[in-house]
Amino acid sequence: MNRYFSLILIFIVCHIAFENNSAAHDEEYKAVAPILSSAENFFMSLKDGEYDAAWDLLSDNSRKVIIGDVYDAGRKLNKDINREDIIMDFNGRGRMFTNYWNSFRRSFDTDMVLKHSEWEMGRIGDDEAEIIIRHKTSGEPTILRMRKEEESWKVGLTETFWQRRTLNLLHLIFQ
């Protein structure tokens, strides 16, 4: 009788532990899925030339840096341009917006991130997260910075990949 009771007790404890583990797994999935989905959707949108969607998935900081880079490039090329015109063009998905993303897409291999790399979740906070991206031929991983803004996860493109862009890339925006 004692053995029978012990077996039932072990069964109940294992069942509770498994149930708690399953619930923890579900919570982890709920936390991770939107982050990974946002990052993947950004790179897929960029690859497919769906720049509206890609722009909407960028962090506010990335948008500001991009607008600033376009402005700086225009000024260096002696263009009569102001920041507000660039913001209006990008918000209206105008010529500079399209030229910028076409140029960026030609210089950034999305398949390197989407097809030839492994992704792993890094640190997750309330409004910041990291995705560890390991390219199959690279020794060091890239840490993709993600930000939670207005209840959705945004890609920190400039926070992750930016080194000052060359004028060659930005020059194409004004052609």
C-alpha positions as semicolon CSV with decimal commas, in nm:
position;residue;x (nm);y (nm);z (nm)
1;M;0,000;0,000;0,000
2;N;0,284;0,233;0,083
3;R;0,445;0,169;-0,257
4;Y;0,117;0,230;-0,431
5;F;0,076;0,561;-0,250
6;S;0,437;0,657;-0,334
7;L;0,382;0,584;-0,704
8;I;0,069;0,797;-0,711
9;L;0,251;1,077;-0,531
10;I;0,542;1,057;-0,780
11;F;0,295;1,059;-1,069
12;I;0,117;1,368;-0,931
13;V;0,444;1,553;-0,869
14;C;0,571;1,470;-1,221
15;H;0,242;1,578;-1,373
16;I;0,249;1,911;-1,188
17;A;0,614;1,967;-1,284
18;F;0,542;1,890;-1,649
19;E;0,236;2,114;-1,646
20;N;0,437;2,400;-1,495
21;N;0,714;2,343;-1,748
22;S;0,461;2,353;-2,031
23;A;0,312;2,675;-1,898
24;A;0,659;2,827;-1,870
25;H;0,732;2,722;-2,228
26;D;0,407;2,883;-2,346
27;E;0,495;3,208;-2,165
28;E;0,843;3,206;-2,316
29;Y;0,697;3,152;-2,663
30;K;0,452;3,441;-2,611
31;A;0,744;3,668;-2,517
32;V;0,982;3,558;-2,795
33;A;0,749;3,511;-3,094
34;P;0,660;3,879;-3,152
35;I;1,026;3,981;-3,132
36;L;1,144;3,723;-3,382
37;S;0,843;3,783;-3,606
38;S;0,909;4,156;-3,624
39;A;1,275;4,105;-3,714
40;E;1,198;3,842;-3,975
41;N;0,920;4,053;-4,125
42;F;1,158;4,348;-4,154
43;F;1,421;4,152;-4,349
44;M;1,157;3,978;-4,562
45;S;0,993;4,313;-4,644
46;L;1,328;4,461;-4,737
47;K;1,411;4,161;-4,956
48;D;1,073;4,180;-5,131
49;G;1,101;4,555;-5,188
50;E;0,810;4,626;-4,956
51;Y;0,973;4,938;-4,816
52;D;0,656;5,072;-4,649
53;A;0,642;4,765;-4,427
54;A;1,017;4,774;-4,362
55;W;1,003;5,143;-4,263
56;D;0,711;5,077;-4,029
57;L;0,913;4,804;-3,854
58;L;1,209;5,030;-3,778
59;S;1,276;5,184;-3,441
60;D;1,221;5,557;-3,404
61;N;1,594;5,601;-3,353
62;S;1,673;5,417;-3,679
63;R;1,431;5,638;-3,869
64;K;1,588;5,952;-3,724
65;V;1,941;5,836;-3,806
66;I;1,842;5,749;-4,164
67;I;1,673;6,086;-4,213
68;G;1,984;6,252;-4,068
69;D;2,215;6,057;-4,298
70;V;2,010;6,153;-4,603
71;Y;2,013;6,517;-4,492
72;D;2,390;6,514;-4,431
73;A;2,455;6,353;-4,769
74;G;2,236;6,609;-4,944
75;R;2,415;6,896;-4,776
76;K;2,756;6,751;-4,867
77;L;2,645;6,724;-5,227
78;N;2,552;7,094;-5,216
79;K;2,185;7,017;-5,255
80;D;1,939;7,280;-5,139
81;I;1,744;7,056;-4,905
82;N;1,606;7,077;-4,557
83;R;1,531;6,806;-4,304
84;E;1,155;6,871;-4,316
85;D;1,147;6,800;-4,691
86;I;1,319;6,468;-4,633
87;I;1,079;6,378;-4,353
88;M;0,783;6,465;-4,577
89;D;0,929;6,260;-4,863
90;F;0,988;5,958;-4,640
91;N;0,644;5,988;-4,477
92;G;0,487;6,015;-4,823
93;R;0,704;5,729;-4,954
94;G;0,846;5,961;-5,219
95;R;1,142;5,952;-5,452
96;M;1,414;5,991;-5,186
97;F;1,248;5,720;-4,975
98;T;1,235;5,477;-5,266
99;N;1,586;5,561;-5,388
100;Y;1,724;5,523;-5,037
101;W;1,576;5,176;-4,990
102;N;1,666;5,062;-5,342
103;S;2,027;5,165;-5,273
104;F;2,026;5,006;-4,931
105;R;1,884;4,683;-5,066
106;R;2,158;4,664;-5,330
107;S;2,425;4,704;-5,061
108;F;2,275;4,474;-4,796
109;D;2,238;4,101;-4,858
110;T;1,915;4,005;-4,683
111;D;1,974;3,637;-4,762
112;M;2,288;3,653;-4,550
113;V;2,060;3,719;-4,252
114;L;1,754;3,519;-4,358
115;K;1,899;3,208;-4,520
116;H;2,262;3,180;-4,423
117;S;2,247;3,257;-4,053
118;E;2,112;3,101;-3,738
119;W;1,905;3,310;-3,500
120;E;1,894;3,274;-3,125
121;M;1,720;3,487;-2,866
122;G;1,947;3,687;-2,644
123;R;1,851;3,914;-2,360
124;I;1,484;4,016;-2,334
125;G;1,378;4,313;-2,125
126;D;1,056;4,508;-2,095
127;D;1,134;4,738;-2,387
128;E;1,461;4,605;-2,530
129;A;1,565;4,268;-2,667
130;E;1,852;4,113;-2,857
131;I;1,857;3,854;-3,131
132;I;2,190;3,680;-3,180
133;I;2,252;3,622;-3,550
134;R;2,536;3,389;-3,642
135;H;2,635;3,383;-4,008
136;K;2,768;3,044;-4,110
137;T;3,110;3,182;-4,212
138;S;3,151;3,453;-3,950
139;G;3,330;3,401;-3,624
140;E;3,151;3,672;-3,432
141;P;2,773;3,697;-3,412
142;T;2,576;4,010;-3,485
143;I;2,352;4,127;-3,203
144;L;2,032;4,263;-3,357
145;R;1,891;4,528;-3,126
146;M;1,514;4,537;-3,089
147;R;1,303;4,802;-2,914
148;K;0,947;4,788;-2,794
149;E;0,771;5,105;-2,904
150;E;0,397;5,162;-2,881
151;E;0,338;4,801;-2,779
152;S;0,516;4,646;-3,081
153;W;0,872;4,533;-3,140
154;K;1,083;4,741;-3,378
155;V;1,414;4,664;-3,545
156;G;1,710;4,873;-3,440
157;L;1,873;4,870;-3,783
158;T;2,107;5,163;-3,724
159;E;2,165;5,060;-3,365
160;T;2,290;4,726;-3,493
161;F;2,457;4,769;-3,830
162;W;2,547;5,134;-3,869
163;Q;2,885;5,258;-3,939
164;R;2,869;5,589;-4,119
165;R;2,741;5,518;-4,466
166;T;2,957;5,621;-4,759
167;L;2,846;5,898;-4,986
168;N;2,838;5,646;-5,271
169;L;2,528;5,483;-5,124
170;L;2,355;5,807;-5,029
171;H;2,453;5,982;-5,351
172;L;2,215;5,751;-5,536
173;I;1,923;5,894;-5,340
174;F;1,954;6,227;-5,514
175;Q;1,986;6,094;-5,869
